[in-house]
Amino acid sequence: MKKRIAILGCGWLGLPLAEKLIAEGYDINGSTTTTVKQKLLRQKGVKPFLINTESLDEGAFLEFLQADILIIAMTPQSKKRYRKLIEVIEQSPVKQILFVSSTAVYPVNNDVVHEKDAAYMKSVHSGRVMLELEELFTKNDNFETTVIRFCGLFGPARIPGRFMAGFRDLKGGDNPVNMIHLDDCIQILWRIIDRDIWGDVFNACSDHHPSRKEFYKMAATSAGLVPPQFSNRDEPDKFRVVSSDKLKEKLDYTFIHPNPLKALK
């Protein structure tokens, strides 16, 4: 019997993921916050649901959750909202959850970080909140959750060059960057589902870590924007290098875009 997957958040990542899963034979429930987007989802073969987590319609959300697997691919919300979502999820048939998280959960320690290195950092609010949200799902015994921690996302309609275009005298130009292309995001999420890998945590970051200077200058130039200028002074900045060794080994995964610089071209 064909499995049904519910994707909470059919945006930049969720919609192309839905298309991939439909191509692989899955039925897809997809959520959006706008009526305009519902028409697009329907055209793509997704069964659309209007879900607003701020003023949650529990009945509509429970109908959306009539699925085997739930993928949460939306902008992080407050713990209070997630607790409300979980209360409804517990009433649904969903038994596996794929939670899209972020490498913001790691300390900026001028070193390589692995999955075990996630920590509650007082100085980094976004990372602390993200880790708390992960644990709401991973510590719940009503379903199995796999967490995928993506690093800097880029690809169609998400152009990293615009973030620093035209800036001058930036520091940390020699620091390594952690990036991943949309193509790899989709393929990795699909492989986790296809191989039934639940109850685990993975980093997802391209193999190569070009310097901040190299990446953002090329990103801006490739997009036809004014490239940023980095300081020539010796001003080391803090960084982290995210390792995807565990993901590559356990999922037997080879990156489509191992080098972010080549992907920009």
N, C-alpha and C positions, 0 to 999 in steps of 0.2 A: 504494500500500500504506500502511495506517495506521501512523503512527509510534508507538513506545512510549517513554514517558518514565519515568525512575526518580526518585523524590523521596526524598532522604535526610533524614528528619525531618518526619513528618506531624503537626506540632503546630499552634500558633496560626496560623501562616502557611501551612505546608505542606499541611494538610488542605483548607482552602477553596480553595487553589490547585489541588489535585488535582481537586476538584469542578468548577472552572472548565474545566480541561483536558479532563476527561471529557465535559463538555457540548459542547466544541469538537471532539470526535471522537477524542481520543487514548486509547490504552490506558495505564494507569498502574500502575507498581509503587511501593508505598509502604512506608517502613520505620517501625517503632516499636520501643520497648524493652520493651513490656509485652504479655503475651498478651491482656489485657483489651482493649487498644486494637486488636488484630488483628480482633476481631469487628466493631468500629465501622467500620474501614477497609473490610472486606468488604461491609458494609451500604451503604457509600457508592459501591461499584463499583470500589474499589481492590484490586489484588492485594497482600495484605499479606505483609511479611517481618519476622521478628524479628531485628533487627540491633543488636548491642551493640559499639560501637567500642572499648570498654575491653578486652574479651576477644573480639576479632574472630574469627568463624568464617569463614575465607576462602572456603570452599565455598559457604556460604549467601550471602555477600556477592557472590560472582561470579554466582550465579544471579539475585540481585536486579539486577545490572548488565547483564542481557540486555536492553539498551535502546539507543535511538539518542542520547538526551539524558539527562544527569544533572543534577538540580537539588540543590544542597547548601543546605539550609535548616535547619540545626541549630545549637545553641549551640556556639560555637567550642571546639575541643579543642586539645590540645597538638600541636606540630609533629611530634613522634614518631608520634602516632596518624595524623595526616594523611599522613605519608610512607608509612605502612603501607597506608592506604586507596588511595593513588595507585599503589602497587605492584600492587594487584589491579585497579584501574581500567585500568591499562595492558594487562592481559590480556583486557579485555572489549571488546565492540563499540562502546562509548561513544566518540563522536568530538566531541561538544560538551558543555560544562559551563557551567551558570549558577550562579555562586557568590554567595551572599547575604552581603554584608559590611556594614560600618558606617562612618558618617562620623567615628568616633573616630580615624580615621587622619589627621585634619587638625589642625594646630596651632590653639590657642585664641589668635587673634591680633588680636581686635577688628576684624575685617575680613571681607570676602566671600571664601569659598574655592571653588576649582574643582578638577576632577579632577587637574590637574597639581600641585596644592599638597600632596598627601599627602607626609608626611615621617616619618622615624624619630625620635620624640620620647623622649628619655631619661626624662622625667618622667611620661610617660603610658604605663603598661605595656600597657593594653588596646589602645591604638591601635598600638603597636609590634608586638604579637603579631598583630593583625589584618592589618597590612600584610605581615608575614612569611608568613602563611597564604595571602594573595592570591597572592603571588609563587611559592609552591610550585606553583600551578596555571597562572598566566599565563606562566611561563617554561618550562613543559613542552611539548615539541614533539609529544607523542603525541596531543594533543587541543587544540581551540580553547576558550578560556574567556572568557566575558563576566562581568565583576564588576559587581554592583549594590550601591551603598553607600546603605543606608537610614539616615535620621536617626531621631528619636524615634518609635517605633511606637505607635499607639493605635487603638482600635476596639472591637468587641464583645469582652467578657471581658478587655479590657486597658484599665483605667480609670486614666488618668493622675492623676486627682484624689486617689487614695488615697496616692500617693507623698509628698505634702506636707500632707495634711489635718491641721488642728489645729496645725501648726507656727507659731511666733511669731518675730518679729524677724529674718526672713530677709533676706539682702542680695541685691543684683543684681536687684531687682524690675523695673527698666526694661530689662534685657537682653533682646534678641530670642531667641525659641525656634525650634528647627527640628523640625517634626513632620510625620508623614505618616500618613494613614488606611489601614487595612487594604484598603479598596476600591481605592485607588490602587496599593498594593503588588501586588495580584493582577493588576490590569489592565496594569501596566507589565511584569511578568514575562511575562505572556501575549504582549504585543506584541513583546517581544524574540524570543520563540520563533516567533511567527507570521511575523515579517519576516526571520527568519534573520540576526540581527545578532550575529555572533560575533567574539571577539578585541578587545573594547572594554571600557571602564570608564565607568560612569555614576553620578552622584549622583541620589538620588531624595528630594526634599523639597518640601513644599507651597510655593506661590508666596508666601504671606503669612507674616510672622514677627511675630506679636503679642508683646507683652512677657511676660516670665515671670510678672509679677504678674497681668496680664489672664488669661492662659491657665490658670494653676493655680487661681486663685480660681473661675473659671467651671467648670473641670473638677470641682472639689470640690463646688460648689453643684449642678451638674447630676447628680452622683451621690448627692446627699443627705448629703454629708459636711460637716464643719466646714471652712470655707475657711481657708487659711493667711494669716498676717498678715506683711506685708513692712515692713522698717524704713523710716522716713521720712528717715533720715539719708542724706546724700550719700555712698554707699558703692559706687562703681562696681566691677563685677566683670568678669572677663574673659569674652569670648564669641566665637563665630564665627557667620557667616551662610552657610549652605550654598546654593550656586547649583545649580539644575537646568536651566540654560539649554541645556546640551549635550543632555540627554535630551529636552527638549521639541522641540528642533530636529531631531535625528536620528531620533527616533521619531515625530515629528509628533504629540506628545502634549499633550492638555489635561487638567489635573487635574480629577478628579471633585469633590474637596474642596480647592479652592485656598486656602480660609481655614479654618484649624483651629478658630477660635472658632465659626464657623457649623456645622462638623461636630459639635461638642460638643452642639449643640442638637438 
